[in-house]
């Protein structure tokens, strides 16, 4: 599969790109980024670095490239908690509007046609998949009363809701949107510190996030598998599913 990755210089996005390079079923990565990547990554033969300043606009030449190359997924790693931005309005623009604009644009250009879906036996394998980095406790109800991080959780929930509504409005089998509700993301992979921290708090290593995002963009999920919201425990994987429920004496 050929995929788009955004936010490629951040903790999550950079690890997604590194992990995608190693993944045998990811054949090419279009790393769309404002800042140049580490040359060791940018020069890899599986990576095309695309310097792109305005994520509110997707030029025709980029969309034609993605369409011609048969890109079938996007892992969206742009965003963050509300308190990291100069204002709530800016946080909402980055976390909600940019993701929605990209998903709508890709849905129009890169999703398979009804004829393609009809002719494909493995209908789950042909949909364009958009993977969004959400947060633990994301709340889609804007009127909910929340005790902690209300702005961030409602902001991420609004992004999820819009993406899911977009997917529901498309032809069945053409667009799938997923939200990874991540706890605190720990850089550095599976270090002893990270493994210990994941055992006692709602957190996740960047390597686990990347693995989950790549598995989801490749295979999607059925309702029986939990649907399109992946909680932090789901992102950790089966071996870690109950890790945060363990008690330490």
C-alpha positions in Angstrom: 0.0 0.0 0.0 1.1 3.6 -0.7 0.2 6.1 2.0 0.3 9.8 2.9 1.8 10.7 6.3 1.5 14.2 7.8 3.1 15.7 10.9 6.2 13.9 9.9 8.6 15.9 12.1 6.6 15.3 15.3 7.0 12.5 17.8 4.2 10.4 16.4 4.6 11.3 12.7 8.3 10.7 12.5 8.0 7.3 14.1 5.1 6.4 11.7 7.4 7.2 8.8 10.3 5.2 10.3 8.1 2.2 11.0 6.4 2.4 7.6 9.8 2.2 5.9 10.4 -1.1 7.7 6.9 -2.5 7.0 6.9 -5.0 4.2 3.3 -4.1 3.1 3.9 -0.4 2.9 5.4 0.1 -0.5 5.8 3.9 -0.5 5.3 6.8 1.9 4.4 10.4 0.8 5.7 12.4 3.7 3.9 15.8 3.5 5.7 18.2 5.8 6.3 21.8 6.5 9.9 21.2 7.6 12.5 19.0 5.9 12.9 15.5 7.2 16.1 14.0 8.6 18.1 13.2 5.4 18.4 9.6 6.5 14.6 9.3 6.2 14.0 11.7 3.3 16.6 10.0 1.1 15.2 6.5 1.6 13.9 5.0 -1.6 10.5 4.3 0.0 10.0 7.9 0.9 8.9 10.9 -1.2 9.3 14.1 0.8 6.8 16.8 -0.1 7.4 20.2 1.4 3.9 21.7 1.9 3.2 25.0 3.8 -0.6 25.3 3.7 -2.6 22.3 4.8 -5.8 24.2 4.1 -5.0 23.8 0.4 -4.2 20.7 -1.6 -2.9 21.7 -5.0 -4.1 19.8 -8.1 -0.6 18.6 -8.9 -0.3 16.8 -5.6 -3.7 15.2 -5.9 -2.9 14.1 -9.4 0.3 12.5 -8.1 -1.5 10.7 -5.3 -4.2 9.5 -7.7 -1.8 8.3 -10.3 0.3 6.4 -7.8 -2.8 4.7 -6.3 -2.4 6.1 -2.8 -5.0 4.4 -0.5 -4.5 5.8 2.9 -3.5 8.7 5.1 -2.1 8.7 8.6 -2.9 12.2 10.0 -0.4 13.2 12.7 -1.0 17.0 12.8 -2.5 18.4 16.0 -2.1 18.5 19.8 -3.7 19.5 23.1 -5.4 22.9 23.1 -3.0 24.4 25.6 -0.1 24.0 23.1 -1.6 26.6 20.8 -1.9 30.4 21.1 -5.7 30.3 21.2 -8.5 27.9 21.3 -9.5 29.0 17.8 -6.1 28.1 16.5 -6.2 24.8 18.2 -9.6 24.0 16.6 -8.3 25.1 13.2 -5.3 22.8 13.4 -7.0 19.8 15.0 -10.4 19.9 13.3 -10.5 22.1 10.2 -7.2 20.9 8.6 -8.1 17.2 9.2 -11.6 17.7 7.8 -10.3 19.6 4.7 -7.8 16.9 3.9 -10.2 14.0 4.4 -12.9 15.7 2.2 -10.3 16.4 -0.5 -8.9 12.9 -0.4 -12.4 11.4 -0.4 -13.3 13.3 -3.6 -10.1 12.4 -5.4 -8.6 9.2 -4.0 -11.5 7.0 -3.0 -12.4 4.1 -5.3 -15.4 4.5 -7.5 -18.6 2.3 -7.1 -17.4 0.4 -10.2 -14.0 -0.3 -8.6 -15.7 -1.5 -5.4 -18.1 -3.7 -7.3 -15.3 -5.4 -9.3 -13.2 -6.1 -6.2 -13.8 -9.3 -4.3 -11.9 -8.0 -1.2 -14.1 -5.0 -0.6 -12.4 -4.3 2.8 -9.1 -3.9 1.1 -9.9 -1.2 -1.4 -11.3 1.6 0.7 -9.3 4.8 1.3 -8.5 4.9 5.0 -7.9 8.0 7.0 -6.3 7.5 10.4 -6.7 10.4 12.9 -4.7 10.9 16.1 -7.2 11.7 18.7 -6.9 11.7 22.5 -8.0 9.6 25.5 -11.3 10.8 26.7 -12.3 12.5 23.5 -15.9 13.7 23.7 -18.2 14.1 20.7 -21.0 15.7 22.6 -20.2 19.5 22.7 -22.6 20.0 25.7 -21.0 17.3 27.9 -19.8 18.4 31.3 -16.2 17.4 31.7 -13.9 17.7 34.7 -10.5 17.8 33.0 -9.1 19.0 29.6 -12.6 19.8 28.4 -11.4 22.0 25.4 -9.0 19.4 24.1 -11.4 16.4 24.6 -14.3 18.2 22.9 -12.0 19.5 20.1 -10.8 16.0 19.3 -14.3 14.6 19.6 -15.6 17.2 17.1 -12.9 16.1 14.7 -13.8 12.5 15.1 -17.5 13.2 14.6 -16.9 15.2 11.4 -14.7 12.5 10.0 -17.1 9.7 10.8 -20.0 11.7 9.3 -18.0 12.2 6.1 -17.3 8.4 5.9 -21.0 7.7 6.4 -21.9 10.0 3.6 -19.8 8.2 1.0 -20.5 5.1 -0.9 -20.1 2.0 1.2 -16.6 0.6 0.9 -15.1 3.8 -0.4 -13.9 5.7 2.7 -13.1 4.5 6.2 -12.1 6.9 9.0 -10.6 5.8 12.3 -9.7 7.7 15.5 -6.8 6.5 17.7 -7.6 7.8 21.2 -4.1 8.0 22.6 -3.0 8.6 26.1 0.3 10.3 26.8 2.7 9.5 24.0 6.1 8.4 25.1 9.0 8.9 22.6 11.8 6.4 22.3 10.1 3.2 21.6 10.1 0.2 24.0 12.5 1.5 26.6 12.4 0.1 30.1 11.1 3.5 31.3 8.3 3.5 28.7 7.3 -0.1 29.4 7.1 0.7 33.1 5.2 3.9 32.5 2.7 2.2 30.2 2.1 -0.3 33.0 1.0 2.2 35.6 -0.6 5.0 33.5 -2.7 5.7 30.5 0.2 6.1 28.1 1.7 4.6 25.0 5.0 4.5 23.2 5.5 6.1 19.8 6.4 2.7 18.4 3.1 1.2 19.6 1.2 4.2 18.0 3.0 3.7 14.7 2.3 -0.1 14.7 -1.4 0.4 15.4 -1.8 3.2 12.8 -0.1 1.1 10.1 -2.1 -2.0 10.9 -5.3 0.0 10.8 -4.5 1.8 7.5 -3.7 -1.6 5.9 -6.5 -3.7 7.2 -9.2 -1.5 8.7 -11.5 -2.8 11.4 -14.9 -4.5 11.5 -17.7 -3.7 14.0 -16.9 -7.0 15.7 -13.3 -5.8 16.1 -14.4 -2.7 17.9 -15.3 -0.3 15.1 -13.6 2.9 14.1 -12.6 4.2 17.6 -9.5 2.6 19.0 -8.9 3.4 22.7 -5.4 3.6 24.2 -5.6 -0.1 25.2 -6.6 -1.1 21.7 -3.6 0.8 20.3 -1.3 -1.0 22.7 -2.3 -4.3 21.2 -3.6 -7.6 22.5 -0.5 -8.3 24.7 -1.1 -5.0 26.5 -4.9 -4.8 26.4 -5.3 -4.9 30.1 -2.0 -3.4 31.2 -3.5 -0.3 32.7 -5.8 -2.4 34.9 -3.0 -4.2 36.6 -2.2 -3.2 40.2 1.2 -2.8 41.7 1.7 -3.9 45.3 
